[in-house]
Amino acid sequence: MTPTLAPARTLRIGPIALDAPVVLAPMAGITNTAFRRLCREYGAGLYVSEMITSRALVERNATTMRLITHHESETPRSIQLYGVDPATVEGAVRVLVDEDRADHIDLNFGCPVPKVTRKGGGAALPWKLELFRDIVTRAARAAGDIPLTVKMRKGIDYDHLTFLDAGRIAEDAGVAAVALHARTAAEFYSGQADWSAIAALKEAVTSVPVLGNGDIWSAADAVRMMDETGCDGVVVGRGCLGRPWLFGDLARALGAPGSAPAEPVDATLGFVAEAFRRHAQLLVEFLDDEERGCRDIRKHVAWYFKGYPVGGDTRAALATASSLAEIDDLLQTLDPDAPYPGAAAEGQRGRAGTPKRPALPDGWLDSRDLGLEASRSLADAELDHSGG
């Protein structure tokens, strides 16, 4: 019997044609070049760096310059920038363009983390309409032929929604696509994403692609989001933690050219162990230090082996291993034929948290105008480090 292939769904972001309408969401401390390379090995799409702060890039912070460096196998190269000062963001974009360091640039207007929102950044910033417009317009102009996109949330909370205004402003400013995480900053990662907001944004923004983000835990979720909202593609974050092969499932389900039939990866424990080991090796290469690479993989242990018959002692040992040899010895004790555990390995992964009042600058919600005093403090409000 000839397997039935899913109808192909492709995506174009400016001049970049993607075989699958899938984007890896930036995640601090996760989406470094090692994880991006691993995800790319399994599937198709666009793989975005972890968040880079504009000020740190303009000042050429050593850690930041390392984070924006791509492996030669990474094409197209995608970098996400964060900033609150239009001049600083514009300067950061010019660095990336003038030094040929990116093929795609994304602007972060969705981060709900207090250290970001209390500076007026991330999900807090689109509340100030002219500030948002100024940043996006200047960044898009500086990007030139490099496609620039924005990623945002619904707003600060349900009384202060911003996504429709921001989507239209970004479209008018010349962005190549807009992406919406269908939660407010107040919701953080809790509850259920409001996919109806993605549908509403798709109706409001008509000349560039609209991407949906939130609660994509499987390829079936991605298909359903696109069918229900009409969005042009999906952005996958926490759903791929410990499951980089999800991008293979997504490519199959969305009919990427040359992909296999729409059947999920057979993720036996042996398959998972190989992916974990490959991830560790890539981290060692990226950090150029075996002990540091093995320390960095520790936070991924629970995600990779969620639901699998891996004892607590083995998990603890993997989470303290300091060499690839130690990891190899531990993985060899696992049963490679143990099957995928089904529901036990499904569902939410990563942090969720609970709804909370967003941290904001004093008086931030009093007006949608920035005001002179707040405007003068923007440059000082820039974070000087990356990965927030």
Disulfide bonds with the S-S distance in Angstrom:
none
